Amino acid sequence: MWGVEVAVKAERSRFQFMCMFVTFLPFCTSVILSLHHK
């Protein structure tokens, strides 16, 4: 039972990480492009 709880927590944290990654990726890309064009 304990292992299932750990797996669920890991899955949830990975999901949150993916959400943050997807949110920050366009921002980082635009910043890199703006720096590249200067």
Order of alpha helices (4+ residues) and beta strands (2+ residues): alpha
